[in-house]
Every structure is written in structure tokens, then in C-alpha cells.
Amino acid sequence: MADGELPCCGIDLAATPLEAIESRRSVRSFLPTRVPRETVERILTAAARAPSGTNMQPWQVHALAGLARERLCRAVLHAYETNEPGPAMEYRYYPDRFAEPYLARRKAVGAALYALLNISRDDRAGMHRQHGRNYLFFDAPVGLIFTIDRGLEIGSWLDYGTFLQSIMVAARQFGLHTCPQAAWAAYGGIVRRELGIPDDRMVVGGMALGYEDPTAPENALRTERAPVSEWTRFEGWD
């Protein structure tokens, strides 16, 4: 398939909001098929209807394609491969120690992904290469970088999550898939430098956006979800 050519068939469009939500998943290999800027703008416009406290709308987005995307990928991947400078998250995404059931879930998804990729537990080089694909947006033609003003508090970060989910769900109406990526925040300084982002804005993360490569083994991953009965208490129902 040539770059810029639409897939001839097999695009799994989501017809309803429930289908969009339930078909959303993290795709880790994409086709080079071009995504029109108009489509990305439409998705972002819809996602901006996400709620935010007192309508603050804390999201700020850099939508990258073509040479702009390639320049950022090249700079951050080089830093990742040489460890100069080393990664430095500006916020804590994970706890220092994982309790259950979170540890078991984390191990399960990692084991499932690496099994599909035929990467063994002792294959450090293979794991390193796979993690590095984050900094290529998993070959997606569109890369999104998200930033937030440093002066905002946790409420705005909660609002940001609804915005990110809205992007991922809206993308499904166009047959597009996504992969949200906290990994970009580890190189926030380089991302700010390459994109001309002022220091008073923090890199929240990134997101790959494009058409799924159905032949990639890693895209066969389907993560499990705990049943509603495990994390919900229904009270006052007859």
C-alpha cells in the first residue's frame, strides 16, 4: 500500500458511542496511510466538548505529521538510545511499589504483549527496542503531544483524562485507532525544545493516531477488564 492511499477495505468504523468505547484499544503498529488534517481537526474539536472545572479547558495539543513528526521522533529516539540526557518524568505516573490487584494486572499485560512479539523475559534488548517504538509513535502517521500549564492542579489533570478519552473514542468513528503514551513525558525537556514549548508548560504525554496494521502480531492483544460487580456497589435498587 502506497503512502497516502486509503485502505481498500476492512476499516472497522464504530457506529455507536458504545461501539466506539468498547472497540477502543491501544494499537502498537500502524499503517503509513495518511490521515487528513481535516479529520484530526474534527476529532479534536469534538473532544474539546469534554467537561472541565469552570470550563477551564486545560488541554494544549501539538498535532504532528510529516517532517515535524519525523524531527521530534528522531531527536527523542536518539536520546533514548544514547541515554543522553536520561529520562526524567516531571510527574509521578506510577507508585513506587505496586499493590494487588494492580501488580498482577501490570504483569499480565506485559507478559501477553511480549509473548505476541516473541520477546522472552530475559531479552532485555528486545524489550528496549519495543519500548523505543513509543518514540516513533508506533509508525502512526499522526503524533499528538499534550501539555498542561504547570500552575494547574490535580482537578485539571482529571479533566485532561476526559479529553484524552474523548479523542480516542471520536477516532473510532473514522476507523482510526490510537495509543496513549505517557512515555513521551520522560523526555519532556527535549519535546519542549524541539516543538518550541515554553518551560511553564509540562508535557503530559503523547498519542499515536492512524489506521491499525492488522498484520502486526502485537495488535492481536486484547486486555481483560474486571467485571462491574468487582468494583461497583449498587445501592438502593429494587
Rosetta blueprint (number, residue, H / E / L):
1 M L
2 A L
3 D L
4 G L
5 E L
6 L L
7 P L
8 C L
9 C L
10 G L
11 I L
12 D L
13 L L
14 A L
15 A L
16 T L
17 P H
18 L H
19 E H
20 A H
21 I H
22 E H
23 S H
24 R L
25 R L
26 S E
27 V L
28 R L
29 S L
30 F E
31 L L
32 P L
33 T L
34 R L
35 V L
36 P L
37 R H
38 E H
39 T H
40 V H
41 E H
42 R H
43 I H
44 L H
45 T H
46 A H
47 A H
48 A L
49 R L
50 A L
51 P L
52 S L
53 G H
54 T H
55 N H
56 M L
57 Q L
58 P L
59 W L
60 Q E
61 V E
62 H E
63 A E
64 L E
65 A L
66 G H
67 L H
68 A H
69 R H
70 E H
71 R H
72 L H
73 C H
74 R H
75 A H
76 V H
77 L H
78 H H
79 A H
80 Y H
81 E H
82 T H
83 N L
84 E L
85 P L
86 G L
87 P L
88 A L
89 M L
90 E L
91 Y L
92 R L
93 Y L
94 Y L
95 P L
96 D L
97 R L
98 F L
99 A L
100 E L
101 P L
102 Y H
103 L H
104 A H
105 R H
106 R H
107 K H
108 A H
109 V H
110 G H
111 A H
112 A H
113 L H
114 Y H
115 A H
116 L H
117 L L
118 N L
119 I L
120 S L
121 R L
122 D L
123 D L
124 R H
125 A H
126 G H
127 M H
128 H H
129 R H
130 Q H
131 H H
132 G H
133 R H
134 N H
135 Y H
136 L H
137 F H
138 F H
139 D H
140 A L
141 P L
142 V E
143 G E
144 L E
145 I E
146 F E
147 T E
148 I E
149 D E
150 R L
151 G L
152 L L
153 E L
154 I H
155 G H
156 S H
157 W H
158 L H
159 D H
160 Y H
161 G H
162 T H
163 F H
164 L H
165 Q H
166 S H
167 I H
168 M H
169 V H
170 A H
171 A H
172 R H
173 Q L
174 F L
175 G L
176 L L
177 H E
178 T E
179 C E
180 P E
181 Q E
182 A H
183 A H
184 W H
185 A H
186 A H
187 Y H
188 G H
189 G H
190 I H
191 V H
192 R H
193 R H
194 E H
195 L H
196 G L
197 I L
198 P L
199 D L
200 D L
201 R E
202 M E
203 V E
204 V E
205 G E
206 G E
207 M E
208 A E
209 L E
210 G E
211 Y L
212 E E
213 D L
214 P L
215 T L
216 A L
217 P H
218 E H
219 N H
220 A H
221 L L
222 R L
223 T L
224 E L
225 R L
226 A L
227 P L
228 V H
229 S H
230 E H
231 W H
232 T L
233 R L
234 F L
235 E L
236 G L
237 W L
238 D L
